[in-house]
């Protein structure tokens, strides 16, 4: 078989675009291999393994939460810490301008200890009066001077649980309750 150099060169000139494309792809593959080899760590991990290790370390140091429908800073704090009182830690860690959150918003969850409720002047006054008994039943009869906050403190140990009582009793105006009303206390 005879090799015709003229014919070969003529053929190369006609397919110059295809040859350029193949050589460009070859350069991209070689550069990709060099980049992956460059980023191998000392244990011989490839780039994807090294990146996943970095992500695992970041996950251990910083937790995040994506807001879904119906969530508030309080509910995110309850889920993350077991205490809604930590909502301020989440608020501050994310430099939020408002307490309102939007669906899809990603929040950083800082590593802090769970906060416990503290006594307020109002609840201290109630304890000093005749209405200091813990409520253990599933219903409660309102007495003069009661509020949903005070009832929820006595029933649940947490004044912010008044919302549960208001919802369970379909109260249109939770700020107004009357002595003698019988409230259902969801447990």
Phi, psi and omega in degrees: 000128181264137180265120180260104183296320181298317180294320179297314180295321178297319180293320178298318181295324181290328183253032183299322180297316180294320180295318178299319180296317180295316179294322177297316178296320179298319178297318180297317179297316181296316179296319177301315179297318179296320180294315179298316179294326179295321184271005175295136178273183185293339179274001178085019178285148175277173184304310179300323178293319180295320179294320180293326176296318178297318179295323179295318179296318179295321180297324180291330183266335182220119176264149175232163178218134177260127184291133174245171184305133176088357181274151175230171175301322179299311182293325177295318178296318178300316180292322185278324186242346186081009179212122178292341181297345179277006180301328180292328178294318178293317179303311182290321182295334182258005180049047182286147178266342183218158177279351179282138177240156183246149177302132180091349180292134180260124181247141171282137177251105183289155177273098177223161178286150178293136180271147178251149179296147177244159181288139175258169178301321182296314181289331177292323178295318180297319180296327181286335181274198183279349184257068181239006182284141173289139180265121182247345184281178178269352176226161179211136176264122184293137175244164180304132179095354179285154169221162179299325178300309182297319179296317181291328175297316182286328183275322187240348184079014184210112182298332182289352178281002178304332181298321177301316181294316181298317180292317183296334182254009179049047181281122180286323178231090185295346179283349181238112171230152186242146175304135181099340176297140176255118182257140172277133179248103181294136180244000000 
